């Protein structure tokens, strides 16, 4: 299984908006995304230049995606 990529918060938000997430609001440097289709999941994405690997893993898990689905989402 390939390693998780180094990705910015901005790029991660672009990827998740492609599968139905929309920006709900922002609190400080954290952007809250909400899924428009059931289940209405909520993701908190830090708007940083580089997201830590553990944080990225947690966001992928909260979105209900597998690592393979996430790589397909990124187009890698």
C-alpha positions in Angstrom: 0.0 0.0 0.0 1.5 3.4 -1.0 2.3 6.0 1.6 0.0 8.9 2.3 0.9 11.9 0.2 2.0 15.3 1.5 -1.1 17.4 0.9 -2.2 20.9 1.8 -5.5 21.7 3.4 -6.6 23.6 0.3 -5.9 20.6 -1.9 -7.7 18.3 0.5 -10.8 20.5 0.5 -10.8 20.5 -3.4 -10.7 16.7 -3.3 -13.6 16.4 -0.9 -15.7 19.0 -2.7 -15.6 16.6 -5.7 -17.5 14.0 -3.7 -20.3 16.1 -2.3 -18.7 18.0 0.6 -19.3 21.7 0.8 -17.7 24.4 3.0 -20.0 25.0 5.9 -18.0 27.6 7.9 -14.5 28.4 9.1 -13.3 28.8 12.7 -9.8 30.2 12.9 -7.6 28.1 10.6 -10.0 25.1 10.5 -12.5 24.8 7.7 -15.6 22.7 8.4 -17.0 20.7 5.5 -20.4 19.1 5.5 -21.7 16.4 3.2 -24.9 17.3 1.4 -26.1 13.7 1.1 -26.8 11.2 3.9 -25.1 10.4 6.1 -24.4 14.1 6.6 -20.9 13.8 7.8 -18.9 16.7 9.1 -15.2 17.1 8.5 -12.8 19.5 10.1 -9.8 20.3 7.8 -6.9 22.4 9.0 -6.1 25.1 6.5 -2.3 24.4 6.7 0.4 24.1 4.0 1.0 20.5 5.0 -1.4 18.3 6.9 0.2 15.8 9.3 -0.1 12.1 8.3 -2.1 11.1 11.4 -4.5 14.0 10.9 -4.9 13.0 7.2 -5.5 9.4 8.2 -8.2 10.5 10.7 -9.9 12.8 8.2 -10.0 9.9 5.6 -11.5 7.6 8.2 -14.1 10.2 9.3 -15.2 10.6 5.7 -15.9 6.9 5.5 -13.2 6.3 2.8 -10.6 3.6 2.5 -7.1 4.5 1.6 -7.6 3.1 -1.9 -10.7 5.2 -2.4 -8.8 8.3 -1.2 -6.0 7.7 -3.7 -8.6 7.3 -6.5 -10.1 10.6 -5.3 -6.8 12.3 -5.7 -6.2 10.7 -9.1 -3.0 8.8 -8.0 
